[in-house]
Amino acid sequence: MGFHQTSVKFGRQRGLDPPLHPADNPKTSTVTLRQSPRAEVSPEAQTIQALSALLDRGRWVEAIGLAQTLTQRYPHHPFAWTALGAAYQQLGRDAEALATMQQAATLSPNDAHAHRNLAVVLKKLGRLQAAQASYQRAVQLKPDFVEAHNNLGVVLHDLGRPDEAETAYRRVLALQPNHLQAHDNLAAALRDLGRLSEAQDWLRRLLALKPDSAQAHGNLALLQLEMGQLDEALQSCQRALTLAPERAEFHNTLALTLLQDARLVEAEASCRRALQCRTEYWEACNTLGMVLSQQGRLFESEQSFRRAVELAPAQVAVHTNLGGVLKDLGRLDEALACYRRALQINPKVVDTHTSLLFVLNYHPDKSAQEIYAAYQGFEHQFGQTHRACWRAHDNDHTRDRRLKVGYVSPALRQHSSRHFLEPLLAQHDHGVVELYAYAELTREDAVTARYRGYVDHWVNTKGLSDEALAQRIRDDGIDILIDVAGHTAGNRLQVFARKPAPVSLHWLDFGYTTGLSAIDYYLTDWPTVPHGSEALFSETPWRLDGPGLVYRPAEGMGEVSPLPAQQKGQVTFGSLTRAVRINHRTVRVWAELLKRVPNARLVIDSGDYRTAAMQDELANRFAQHGIERARLDIGYHSPPWDVLRQIDISLDCFPHNSGTTLFESLYLGVPFVTLAGRPSVGTLGSAILQGLGHPEWVAQTEDEYIGIAVAMASDLPKLATLRAGLRSEMQGSALMDEAGFARRVEGAYRGMFQHWSKSKATP
């Protein structure tokens, strides 16, 4: 899963009440001080003038004394109570300010300014619904009260009602087209409504009115970042920093942009510059944690996130991100605790819930039923809520017509899924299917260019809200919609929850159910989802006749090497897996295997082990089982082809099997041993081996796993012969039959659509 970045907000100028000014000027007053028309001729006029002078000079304590005298002498005089409340508010005595403003509003029930003043104090005290009512009363009494409309919009936005806030801000701009703050506020509301392009337009209008607004440039950068416009975001950040070089939030936005552009050294420098500007800035600690994690400095990343939690314990993002790095460190129980804490703060954050589901799949001690129960919780929270809004589909039922097929993915780029998705898209028969790609991309690359060539229609979905994308898919008339992300970073599952196409399915990435009943099918095979496991999937498994994947090797992998053990005189086991898959069960079994093959070595190589700290941590875990460091080769190489050429036997992980690296291992002549476990993340290895024709390498128990690996290591001539022919076996198997796989998938799509057509046919 990716890190959670939704905590980044627009600059605070959108919601600030302006400072106190004693004049009757709603643009610049925290509260509005209005003297009654008779004040100039009444006996108290001189005292009122003196009080106004004290307020004007900021002499709040003296003003309170004089205002209290006035309220005692003239308890029915609204100005006295308003002035007293203004002074209390300036001194931070908000509860006392509230009481006096309530009294002023009671004495002047038809004075819009009195209700506006009361609303200001209520908002400051966090009583947003009461503040909303007071602002609404103010604009009812004075329909052209610009600042009351604007602040009503802010309160509505803070209440989580950006659609109503939009209406309030547009009313402000109708009354005063050049109102700067309303431009900014409207952009913020539109951003939260997912209408990012419109939000950008309003910020550009603001900048046309005020080109030197650093805040507007900073907010524009955030929008551009969300829309994947990295070059533009960098330019906006630089403009903001030129105007306000000490603003920590602009350095943080720059860091986020550089992070998205994989410029990690520069991103780290920007984070640290932000923290120099503001030492207790939790957002920068959060961003720094993300940057350090991407650099493989996981322990430092953990400390940065813990600092963010310390500074902002009520922020969902920091708990979610701390959970993410703990997951990468293999500390799954701690990660789950972080996610659950985040969901206690706000149970409606979908990214946090999806991260929790992602981690549960890797947990070595959870049952399949326990894990699926969490997916049912996801359906209840994020799936069922959309069911009432589902609309009927009127797609053409004509039998055997060309089907419109849409693939939704954040990985149409240089990504491991290309080894499986690319051969399918490349081999699709365009006379049978009309292909649409819905690409959630920040940056495109050479692989993206190839993907564009495989499809008939390309839709960049970055910046499109879930509702907007669902409507686009519906407007495109998609018949079959395929999710290839599951609960991985950048997924658009909330689009699928809205049922934008008559038939939808999940396939490929993630490796388990989505939990959404809105998705009809899970495209798979019999070994991956064996008979009897259907109840562990929200979707109906649609099993292909043959493997549920087809593999296309990476370019430049090179030839198969001779068996290393025959040259070295010792067997080398190996795994190219991430730390999250290496748990107490795998360490114990692999340690026992090394004891059973005394001269053997174990290679563990992946990006998580690029630092000495991570290498030492894993070595210490093996040491607890009596395996000395000299027998371990822990590190990171990319690409790993030469590492694989030095391995004799690969070891699959469990209960969550490895993925792409298992195919790569076989292609370079290295057999692997797998343990069949929970469907389907724990049965992928089994499915691959059965597709290859080597089910004998599939174990059902940990002891059997060790036994299979020991037997392989004990017969080097057989292992050498196997190695020499394994690539040819693979190339001749269904695992690499691209055209055959594409025809089976197209047949599945046709069957799914016909099933829907029959179900909708009039009796």
VENGITA-V839446 format. One record per helix or strand of 3 or more residues. SS is the DSSP state (hx for helix, st for strand). FROM is the first residue (numbers start at 1). TO is the last residue. If there is no record, write none. Layout:
SS:FROM:TO, SS:FROM:TO
This chain:
hx:12:14, hx:37:40, hx:45:56, hx:60:73, hx:78:90, hx:94:107, hx:112:124, hx:128:141, hx:146:158, hx:162:175, hx:180:192, hx:196:209, hx:214:226, hx:230:243, hx:248:260, hx:264:277, hx:282:294, hx:298:311, hx:316:328, hx:332:345, hx:350:360, hx:368:387, st:403:409, hx:418:427, st:433:439, hx:446:454, st:457:460, hx:466:476, st:480:483, hx:493:496, st:503:506, st:521:524, hx:534:536, st:540:543, hx:564:568, st:572:575, hx:579:581, hx:584:596, st:601:605, hx:607:609, hx:612:623, hx:629:631, st:632:635, hx:641:645, st:649:651, hx:660:667, st:671:675, hx:684:692, hx:695:697, hx:702:713, hx:716:731, hx:734:736, hx:738:760
